Amino acid sequence: MRLKHIKGAEEAVAKSRYVIHDAKERRGSWHTLFGNQKPIHMEIGMGKGRFLMELARQNPEVNYIGIERYSSVLLRAIQKMEEEPLSNLYFLCEDASELEEFFAPGEIALIYLNFSDPWPKARHARRRLTSANYLNRYAAVLSSEGRIEFKTDNEVLFDFSLESAEEAGWRLLASTRDLHQDSRMNEGNVMTEYEEKFSSKGNPIYKLIAIPPRDSL
């Protein structure tokens, strides 16, 4: 899908106090940024920030980092933060393929992946955020009790993700093929903009929760 470029987005992102521009220099010291030792949760591909901002409002005892590589998309989240600043949330305009350069082993407690690009062509499978390639990156930065939570409306991508998790040695803690009809997994669920859009059309939402092989941590 072609993203609409917003004039001035790069400049706005570069100037925003809510965007961290020296992520590689902060590797291993993110708690200093927040000024506390609270756990850090991260969303990769955070889009316009609705999901992560709601979590940050609800959970002041947790610190949040949102990664969005497209400045025109991240701009919307910045604008929301300017209207309602949240002290426990910061953004990165970076590519998740460099995750290990930004975060040290054990620095992240939870990673959210919501409605990630399915990259439908087989030759692009390694680009999917739930490929074994990316799962290995997540395992390298997650804490000893860390996990990922993945939601999608794409059944093919969900099946691929289950296979990738098994291939990479991850353990599945829970999964559902219809989140909104699963009372246990849907409890406390915060919907993203895509989730609201797709579910309103009657599309089932798929979700899995998984942890990496503990010998990798």
Phi and psi in degrees as a GROMACS rama.xvg file:
@    title "Ramachandran Plot"
@    xaxis  label "Phi"
@    yaxis  label "Psi"
@TYPE xy
-79.622  128.215  ARG-2
-87.7039  140.358  LEU-3
-76.9361  124.737  LYS-4
-79.3133  133.089  HIS-5
-105.333  120.874  ILE-6
-58.6986  131.057  LYS-7
86.8464  -0.42699  GLY-8
-63.1925  -44.2863  ALA-9
-60.1555  -42.2515  GLU-10
-65.7045  -41.01  GLU-11
-65.2503  -40.9097  ALA-12
-64.4052  -42.8413  VAL-13
-63.7379  -29.2074  ALA-14
-94.4896  -13.112  LYS-15
-69.9317  135.184  SER-16
-77.083  -9.64778  ARG-17
-91.1995  -6.47725  TYR-18
-107.031  129.126  VAL-19
-88.7696  122.183  ILE-20
-102.938  -7.05486  HIS-21
-121.613  47.9373  ASP-22
-57.753  -40.0738  ALA-23
-65.4169  -32.44  LYS-24
-73.7652  -18.6946  GLU-25
-93.2895  -0.138894  ARG-26
-54.6389  123.827  ARG-27
87.2208  -3.52645  GLY-28
-135.813  30.5353  SER-29
-64.7582  -27.2582  TRP-30
-65.4855  -25.2462  HIS-31
-65.1448  -38.3503  THR-32
-59.3422  -44.4057  LEU-33
-81.8227  -17.7129  PHE-34
75.7967  23.6517  GLY-35
-159.222  177.193  ASN-36
-108.782  24.2512  GLN-37
-68.1049  151.691  LYS-38
-61.7118  149.878  PRO-39
-108.447  123.08  ILE-40
-109.84  146.698  HIS-41
-133.26  142.451  MET-42
-114.801  128.471  GLU-43
-102.473  125.081  ILE-44
77.4433  55.4889  GLY-45
-79.2737  -10.1218  MET-46
61.9102  -133.726  GLY-47
-84.2034  0.369075  LYS-48
91.0232  1.33821  GLY-49
-57.1855  -49.6888  ARG-50
-60.2896  -50.7985  PHE-51
-69.3792  -35.6983  LEU-52
-68.0539  -36.4571  MET-53
-66.2358  -41.4677  GLU-54
-61.9461  -42.1393  LEU-55
-63.8045  -35.6313  ALA-56
-66.8038  -43.3779  ARG-57
-74.8735  -25.8862  GLN-58
-128.759  73.7651  ASN-59
-64.1328  -14.3089  PRO-60
-83.1985  3.00177  GLU-61
-124.995  143.22  VAL-62
-97.2951  145.128  ASN-63
-128.245  143.841  TYR-64
-129.806  129.72  ILE-65
-111.941  130.468  GLY-66
-108.657  124.232  ILE-67
-141.196  119.372  GLU-68
-80.1073  -19.3861  ARG-69
-97.7057  118.534  TYR-70
-63.4725  -35.149  SER-71
-66.6682  -27.3377  SER-72
-82.1942  -46.177  VAL-73
-61.0839  -30.1797  LEU-74
-53.8348  -39.7095  LEU-75
-63.673  -39.1541  ARG-76
-67.3315  -39.6177  ALA-77
-61.2964  -42.8181  ILE-78
-62.1076  -37.9424  GLN-79
-66.2697  -39.4494  LYS-80
-67.5914  -32.3537  MET-81
-66.8764  -30.8272  GLU-82
-77.9316  -35.1658  GLU-83
-141.523  83.4668  GLU-84
-61.7909  141.516  PRO-85
-126.873  120.755  LEU-86
-73.2859  -13.9399  SER-87
-106.195  27.5341  ASN-88
-144.484  131.551  LEU-89
-136.059  160.496  TYR-90
-118.003  154.178  PHE-91
-126.034  133.698  LEU-92
-102.345  78.7734  CYS-93
-141.359  169.701  GLU-94
-94.4152  131.271  ASP-95
-65.7126  -13.8974  ALA-96
-65.483  -16.8833  SER-97
-101.156  17.6247  GLU-98
-50.3745  -43.5996  LEU-99
-69.035  -17.1214  GLU-100
-82.696  -18.4542  GLU-101
-95.9245  -31.0051  PHE-102
-129.172  141.863  PHE-103
-85.2231  162.127  ALA-104
-54.5086  133.133  PRO-105
80.6609  4.36241  GLY-106
-81.1215  -20.8329  GLU-107
-113.448  134.663  ILE-108
-93.5373  -28.4936  ALA-109
-155.257  139.188  LEU-110
-122.017  125.716  ILE-111
-98.8525  135.049  TYR-112
-125.978  110.792  LEU-113
-120.071  117.925  ASN-114
51.6088  49.5851  PHE-115
-66.8065  155.6  SER-116
-55.9781  124.101  ASP-117
-74.4592  -14.4248  PRO-118
39.4247  70.7279  TRP-119
-64.6043  -25.0264  PRO-120
-74.8617  135.338  LYS-121
-56.9721  -34.6194  ALA-122
-69.9658  -12.5645  ARG-123
-102.172  9.32316  HIS-124
-55.7722  -34.8201  ALA-125
-66.8363  -16.9514  ARG-126
-83.2282  -15.2225  ARG-127
-65.2619  136.808  ARG-128
-70.3478  -5.88839  LEU-129
-113.217  17.219  THR-130
-71.0753  159.624  SER-131
-58.2921  -32.8286  ALA-132
-56.1686  -48.329  ASN-133
-77.2376  -35.183  TYR-134
-58.8941  -36.3925  LEU-135
-64.8293  -35.6965  ASN-136
-65.8767  -41.4134  ARG-137
-63.8984  -43.0239  TYR-138
-59.0529  -30.9602  ALA-139
-72.7542  -19.5693  ALA-140
-115.721  -10.1925  VAL-141
-75.7517  149.918  LEU-142
-73.6929  175.258  SER-143
-62.5455  -23.4981  SER-144
-109.431  13.8208  GLU-145
-71.4046  158.521  GLY-146
-152.997  168.955  ARG-147
-116.496  151.132  ILE-148
-127.514  123.756  GLU-149
-123.762  129.874  PHE-150
-125.637  144.073  LYS-151
-158.238  161.135  THR-152
-104.981  3.12294  ASP-153
-100.643  107.67  ASN-154
-65.3241  -37.2148  GLU-155
-62.5605  -44.3375  VAL-156
-65.4985  -36.9845  LEU-157
-64.1621  -45.2886  PHE-158
-61.9212  -42.6179  ASP-159
-58.8107  -41.3278  PHE-160
-66.16  -39.5934  SER-161
-62.2997  -43.0333  LEU-162
-65.9182  -40.9479  GLU-163
-64.2535  -42.1786  SER-164
-60.5323  -43.3677  ALA-165
-64.8566  -43.8891  GLU-166
-59.5752  -39.2442  GLU-167
-84.5599  0.337211  ALA-168
82.7459  15.0248  GLY-169
-76.8986  153.607  TRP-170
-106.28  127.462  ARG-171
-80.1086  121.5  LEU-172
-89.823  -35.0002  LEU-173
-163.765  152.944  ALA-174
-158.152  154.722  SER-175
-151.108  150.117  THR-176
-104.637  7.57851  ARG-177
-156.406  77.882  ASP-178
-52.9315  -45.5478  LEU-179
-72.8195  -10.664  HIS-180
-105.227  4.05842  GLN-181
-105.668  98.8552  ASP-182
-61.3874  -33.8223  SER-183
-71.173  -51.086  ARG-184
-76.6386  -22.0296  MET-185
-86.3601  -8.42035  ASN-186
-62.4021  123.849  GLU-187
75.7121  9.03342  GLY-188
-63.2532  132.283  ASN-189
-104.13  122.295  VAL-190
-84.2711  143.659  MET-191
-87.7881  172.194  THR-192
-62.9117  -42.4743  GLU-193
-64.4432  -40.5898  TYR-194
-60.971  -44.1562  GLU-195
-63.1429  -42.1641  GLU-196
-64.1689  -49.8095  LYS-197
-70.3215  -41.5607  PHE-198
-68.3321  -30.0942  SER-199
-66.0851  -21.6124  SER-200
-89.4343  0.578831  LYS-201
90.7843  6.23196  GLY-202
-74.7794  132.806  ASN-203
-70.3718  148.258  PRO-204
-105.987  129.317  ILE-205
-99.083  142.648  TYR-206
-145.445  143.464  LYS-207
-138.039  151.313  LEU-208
-125.153  128.821  ILE-209
-144.742  155.516  ALA-210
-122.332  149.388  ILE-211
-76.0925  164.996  PRO-212
-60.3045  128.731  PRO-213
-67.6595  -21.5666  ARG-214
-75.2063  -5.31181  ASP-215
-92.2174  -7.55202  SER-216
